[in-house]
Amino acid sequence: MNLEYELKYHQIEENYWWFQARRDMVFRLIQDLHLPTSAAILEIGCSGGPLLQRLRGAGYSALTGIDVSEAGIAVAQQRGIPNVSCMDGAQLGFADASFDLVIASDVLEHIEDEAQALREWARVLRPGGQLLVFVPAFPFLWGKHDEVNQHFRRYTKSQLAQGLVGAGLRVERGSYWNVGLFFPTAAVRLLKRVLPADNKPAKDDFFATPPLLNKLLSGFITAENQLLQRLNAPVGVSVFALARKLPAA
């Protein structure tokens, strides 16, 4: 991600509807794991730390955050979030079996060597520990948003599961996320492919939203999140998986 967009994301991630709704889903999935509040949790790609703040507010005490962005870590530190540092998500500076839960939301698609990253994430998990991953869904949805954000790929549920299994993890759940916006997003992305190409600079999809619209979109997807706690969706703009590191035989 270039510096211009990196700084933009750190500015909007706390209140923008997309980030609010995704954090809500991640938090719900973590709550459903019923981990003790002393569980060691690592967030890869913590950015300015809004998820860590929410987890800390819920009583979790052993939190660690890393991000490749120095600007993001600086924001987290300014917010008073402890134990955050700048680190490459594919080269973790932690000992084996350090964490009970590793979270990576929209990180894996930014890493060229997917297999290396997943092996590292599995390595730092304790036996029985779990990995929660969110990534953009469906290669056919590829667009300028992916180019601006320097993505290497988008995923189907089966492709994500294949990568996790290849890293020695057992997939316990997989689902698509953000179903309500899948069809309009697909229509726009596919329409752009048949229209004459324009020469405008590539832009991301994070458009400015008035406060009321921002609240409505966040509320719409949050309501959907309640259903996705119990049901798996067949389509969505993103895909997530929960995988477990098996204890040694």
GIPE-V677448 format. One record per pair of residues at least 12 apart in sequence whose C-alpha atoms are under 10 Angstrom apart, sorted by the first residue. I is the first residue (numbers start at 1). GAP is how many residues later the second one is. If there is no record, write none. Layout:
I/GAP + I/GAP
This chain:
1/68 + 1/109 + 1/145 + 1/146 + 1/147 + 1/148 + 1/149 + 1/150 + 2/146 + 2/147 + 2/148 + 3/66 + 3/68 + 5/143 + 5/144 + 5/198 + 5/199 + 6/41 + 6/63 + 6/65 + 6/66 + 6/143 + 7/62 + 7/64 + 7/65 + 8/198 + 9/38 + 9/39 + 9/63 + 9/197 + 10/37 + 10/38 + 10/39 + 10/59 + 10/61 + 10/62 + 10/63 + 10/65 + 10/66 + 11/37 + 11/61 + 11/64 + 12/194 + 12/196 + 13/34 + 13/35 + 13/36 + 13/37 + 14/34 + 14/35 + 14/36 + 14/37 + 15/35 + 15/196 + 15/199 + 15/200 + 15/203 + 16/190 + 16/191 + 16/192 + 16/193 + 16/195 + 16/198 + 16/199 + 16/201 + 16/202 + 17/189 + 17/192 + 17/194 + 17/196 + 17/197 + 17/198 + 17/199 + 17/200 + 17/201 + 17/202 + 17/203 + 17/204 + 17/205 + 18/160 + 18/188 + 18/196 + 18/199 + 18/200 + 18/203 + 18/204 + 19/31 + 19/32 + 19/199 + 20/30 + 20/31 + 20/194 + 20/195 + 20/197 + 20/198 + 20/199 + 20/201 + 20/202 + 21/157 + 21/196 + 21/197 + 21/198 + 21/199 + 21/200 + 21/201 + 21/202 + 21/203 + 21/204 + 22/29 + 22/83 + 22/112 + 22/155 + 22/156 + 22/196 + 22/199 + 22/200 + 22/203 + 22/216 + 23/27 + 23/28 + 23/29 + 23/31 + 23/82 + 23/199 + 24/27 + 24/30 + 24/194 + 24/197 + 24/198 + 24/201 + 24/202 + 25/152 + 25/153 + 25/196 + 25/197 + 25/199 + 25/200 + 25/201 + 25/203 + 25/204 + 26/25 + 26/77 + 26/78 + 26/79 + 26/106 + 26/107 + 26/108 + 26/199 + 26/203 + 26/214 + 27/24 + 27/25 + 27/27 + 27/28 + 27/31 + 28/197 + 28/198 + 28/200 + 28/201 + 29/103 + 29/196 + 29/199 + 29/200 + 29/201 + 29/213 + 30/25 + 30/71 + 30/73 + 30/102 + 30/212 + 31/24 + 31/27 + 32/197 + 33/68 + 33/97 + 35/25 + 35/65 + 35/66 + 36/23 + 36/24 + 36/25 + 36/64 + 37/18 + 37/19 + 37/21 + 37/22 + 37/23 + 37/24 + 37/25 + 37/26 + 38/21 + 38/22 + 38/23 + 38/24 + 38/25 + 38/62 + 39/21 + 39/22 + 39/23 + 39/24 + 39/60 + 39/61 + 39/62 + 39/90 + 40/20 + 40/21 + 40/22 + 40/23 + 40/24 + 40/58 + 40/59 + 40/60 + 40/61 + 40/62 + 40/85 + 40/86 + 40/89 + 41/14 + 41/19 + 41/20 + 41/21 + 41/22 + 41/23 + 41/24 + 41/57 + 41/58 + 41/59 + 41/60 + 41/61 + 41/62 + 41/84 + 41/88 + 41/89 + 41/90 + 42/20 + 42/21 + 42/22 + 42/23 + 42/24 + 42/42 + 42/56 + 42/57 + 42/58 + 42/59 + 42/60 + 42/61 + 42/62 + 42/79 + 42/82 + 42/83 + 42/89 + 43/20 + 43/21 + 43/22 + 43/23 + 43/24 + 43/41 + 43/46 + 43/58 + 43/59 + 43/60 + 43/61 + 43/62 + 43/89 + 44/20 + 44/21 + 44/22 + 44/23 + 44/24 + 44/43 + 44/44 + 44/45 + 44/46 + 44/48 + 44/58 + 44/59 + 44/60 + 44/61 + 44/62 + 44/63 + 44/64 + 44/77 + 44/89 + 45/20 + 45/21 + 45/22 + 45/23 + 45/24 + 45/27 + 45/28 + 45/41 + 45/42 + 45/43 + 45/44 + 45/58 + 45/59 + 45/60 + 45/61 + 45/62 + 45/63 + 46/18 + 46/19 + 46/20 + 46/21 + 46/22 + 46/23 + 46/26 + 46/27 + 46/30 + 46/38 + 46/39 + 46/40 + 46/57 + 46/58 + 46/59 + 46/61 + 47/18 + 47/19 + 47/20 + 47/21 + 47/22 + 47/23 + 47/24 + 47/25 + 47/26 + 47/27 + 47/28 + 47/29 + 47/37 + 47/39 + 48/17 + 48/18 + 48/19 + 48/21 + 48/22 + 48/23 + 48/24 + 48/25 + 48/26 + 48/27 + 48/28 + 48/29 + 48/30 + 48/31 + 48/33 + 48/36 + 49/16 + 49/17 + 49/18 + 49/23 + 49/24 + 49/25 + 49/26 + 49/27 + 49/28 + 49/30 + 49/31 + 49/32 + 49/33 + 49/35 + 50/26 + 50/29 + 50/31 + 51/14 + 52/12 + 52/13 + 52/24 + 52/29 + 52/30 + 52/32 + 53/23 + 53/26 + 53/27 + 53/28 + 53/29 + 56/25 + 62/20 + 62/21 + 62/37 + 63/18 + 63/19 + 63/20 + 63/21 + 63/36 + 63/38 + 64/17 + 64/18 + 64/19 + 64/20 + 64/21 + 64/35 + 64/38 + 65/16 + 65/17 + 65/18 + 65/19 + 65/20 + 65/21 + 65/22 + 65/37 + 65/38 + 66/17 + 66/18 + 66/19 + 66/20 + 66/21 + 66/22 + 66/23 + 66/26 + 67/17 + 67/18 + 67/19 + 67/20 + 67/21 + 67/22 + 67/40 + 68/17 + 68/18 + 68/19 + 68/20 + 68/21 + 68/22 + 69/16 + 69/17 + 69/18 + 69/19 + 70/15 + 70/16 + 70/17 + 71/15 + 72/12 + 72/13 + 72/14 + 73/12 + 73/13 + 73/14 + 74/12 + 88/23 + 88/29 + 89/15 + 89/18 + 89/19 + 89/21 + 89/22 + 89/27 + 89/28 + 89/29 + 89/31 + 89/32 + 90/17 + 90/18 + 90/21 + 90/22 + 90/23 + 90/24 + 90/25 + 90/26 + 90/27 + 90/28 + 90/29 + 90/30 + 90/31 + 91/25 + 91/26 + 91/28 + 91/29 + 91/30 + 92/25 + 92/28 + 92/29 + 92/31 + 92/32 + 93/27 + 93/31 + 94/26 + 94/29 + 94/30 + 95/28 + 95/29 + 95/30 + 96/24 + 96/25 + 96/26 + 96/27 + 96/28 + 96/29 + 96/30 + 97/24 + 97/25 + 97/26 + 97/27 + 97/28 + 97/29 + 97/30 + 97/31 + 97/32 + 97/148 + 98/25 + 98/26 + 98/27 + 98/28 + 98/29 + 98/31 + 99/22 + 99/23 + 99/24 + 99/25 + 99/26 + 99/27 + 99/28 + 99/30 + 99/31 + 99/32 + 100/24 + 100/25 + 100/26 + 100/27 + 100/28 + 100/29 + 100/30 + 100/31 + 100/144 + 100/145 + 101/20 + 101/23 + 101/24 + 101/25 + 101/27 + 101/28 + 101/29 + 101/30 + 101/31 + 101/142 + 101/143 + 102/19 + 102/20 + 102/22 + 102/23 + 102/27 + 102/28 + 102/29 + 102/30 + 102/31 + 102/140 + 102/141 + 103/18 + 103/27 + 103/28 + 103/29 + 103/30 + 103/31 + 103/139 + 104/17 + 104/27 + 104/28 + 104/29 + 104/30 + 104/31 + 104/136 + 105/27 + 105/28 + 105/29 + 105/30 + 105/31 + 105/135 + 106/27 + 106/28 + 106/29 + 106/30 + 106/45 + 106/132 + 106/133 + 106/134 + 107/26 + 107/27 + 107/28 + 107/29 + 107/44 + 108/25 + 108/26 + 108/27 + 108/28 + 108/43 + 108/44 + 108/45 + 108/46 + 108/52 + 109/25 + 109/26 + 109/27 + 109/37 + 109/40 + 109/41 + 109/42 + 109/43 + 109/44 + 109/45 + 109/46 + 110/25 + 110/36 + 110/39 + 110/40 + 110/41 + 110/42 + 110/43 + 110/44 + 111/39 + 111/40 + 111/41 + 111/42 + 112/38 + 112/39 + 112/40 + 112/41 + 113/39 + 114/38 + 114/39 + 114/49 + 114/50 + 114/53 + 115/48 + 115/49 + 115/51 + 115/52 + 116/51 + 117/50 + 118/13 + 118/45 + 118/46 + 118/47 + 118/48 + 118/49 + 118/50 + 118/51 + 119/44 + 119/45 + 119/47 + 119/48 + 119/49 + 119/50 + 120/47 + 121/43 + 121/46 + 121/124 + 122/42 + 122/45 + 122/46 + 122/47 + 122/121 + 122/122 + 122/123 + 122/124 + 123/44 + 123/45 + 123/122 + 124/121 + 125/119 + 125/120 + 125/121 + 126/118 + 126/119 + 126/120 + 126/121 + 127/117 + 127/118 + 127/119 + 127/120 + 127/121 + 128/41 + 128/42 + 128/115 + 128/116 + 128/117 + 128/118 + 128/119 + 128/120 + 129/40 + 129/114 + 129/115 + 129/116 + 129/117 + 129/118 + 130/39 + 130/40 + 130/41 + 130/42 + 130/112 + 130/113 + 130/114 + 130/115 + 130/116 + 131/33 + 131/38 + 131/39 + 131/40 + 131/41 + 131/110 + 131/111 + 131/112 + 131/113 + 131/114 + 132/39 + 132/41 + 132/42 + 132/108 + 132/109 + 132/110 + 132/111 + 132/112 + 133/27 + 133/31 + 133/41 + 133/106 + 133/107 + 133/108 + 133/109 + 133/110 + 134/21 + 134/26 + 134/40 + 134/41 + 134/42 + 134/43 + 134/104 + 134/105 + 134/106 + 134/107 + 134/108 + 135/18 + 135/19 + 135/20 + 135/21 + 135/22 + 135/25 + 135/41 + 135/42 + 135/102 + 135/103 + 135/104 + 135/105 + 135/106 + 136/15 + 136/17 + 136/18 + 136/19 + 136/20 + 136/40 + 136/41 + 136/100 + 136/101 + 136/102 + 136/103 + 136/104 + 137/16 + 137/17 + 137/18 + 137/19 + 137/20 + 137/22 + 137/23 + 137/39 + 137/40 + 137/41 + 137/45 + 137/98 + 137/99 + 137/100 + 137/101 + 137/102 + 137/103 + 138/15 + 138/16 + 138/17 + 138/18 + 138/19 + 138/21 + 138/38 + 138/48 + 138/97 + 138/98 + 138/99 + 138/100 + 138/101 + 139/14 + 139/15 + 139/16 + 139/17 + 140/14 + 140/15 + 140/16 + 140/46 + 140/49 + 140/50 + 141/13 + 141/14 + 141/41 + 141/44 + 141/45 + 141/46 + 141/47 + 141/48 + 141/49 + 141/96 + 142/12 + 142/44 + 142/47 + 142/48 + 143/45 + 143/46 + 143/47 + 143/49 + 143/50 + 143/59 + 143/60 + 143/61 + 143/62 + 144/45 + 144/48 + 144/57 + 144/58 + 144/59 + 144/60 + 144/61 + 145/57 + 145/58 + 145/59 + 145/60 + 145/61 + 146/56 + 146/57 + 146/58 + 146/59 + 147/55 + 147/56 + 147/57 + 148/53 + 148/54 + 148/55 + 148/56 + 148/57 + 149/53 + 149/54 + 149/55 + 154/83 + 154/84 + 154/85 + 155/83 + 155/84 + 155/85 + 156/19 + 156/20 + 156/79 + 156/80 + 156/82 + 156/83 + 156/84 + 157/17 + 157/18 + 157/19 + 157/77 + 157/78 + 157/81 + 157/82 + 157/83 + 157/84 + 158/16 + 158/17 + 158/81 + 158/83 + 160/14 + 160/79 + 160/80 + 160/81 + 161/12 + 161/13 + 161/79 + 161/80 + 161/81 + 161/82 + 164/77 + 164/78 + 164/79 + 164/80 + 164/81 + 165/78 + 165/79 + 165/80 + 167/78 + 168/75 + 168/76 + 168/77 + 168/78 + 169/73 + 169/74 + 169/75 + 169/76 + 169/77 + 170/72 + 170/73 + 170/74 + 170/75 + 170/76 + 171/70 + 171/71 + 171/72 + 171/73 + 171/74 + 172/69 + 172/70 + 172/71 + 172/72 + 173/59 + 173/67 + 173/68 + 173/69 + 173/70 + 173/71 + 174/58 + 174/59 + 174/60 + 174/65 + 174/66 + 174/67 + 174/68 + 174/69 + 175/53 + 175/56 + 175/57 + 175/58 + 175/59 + 175/60 + 175/61 + 175/63 + 175/64 + 175/65 + 175/66 + 175/67 + 176/52 + 176/56 + 176/57 + 176/58 + 176/59 + 176/60 + 176/61 + 176/62 + 176/63 + 176/64 + 176/65 + 177/44 + 177/47 + 177/48 + 177/51 + 177/55 + 177/56 + 177/57 + 177/58 + 177/59 + 177/60 + 177/61 + 177/62 + 177/63 + 178/42 + 178/43 + 178/44 + 178/46 + 178/47 + 178/50 + 178/55 + 178/57 + 178/58 + 178/59 + 178/60 + 178/61 + 179/42 + 179/45 + 179/46 + 179/49 + 179/54 + 179/55 + 179/56 + 179/57 + 179/58 + 179/59 + 180/37 + 180/40 + 180/41 + 180/44 + 180/55 + 180/56 + 180/57 + 181/36 + 181/39 + 181/40 + 181/54 + 181/55 + 181/56 + 182/53 + 182/54 + 182/55 + 182/56 + 183/52 + 183/53 + 183/54 + 185/20 + 185/51 + 185/52 + 186/50 + 186/51
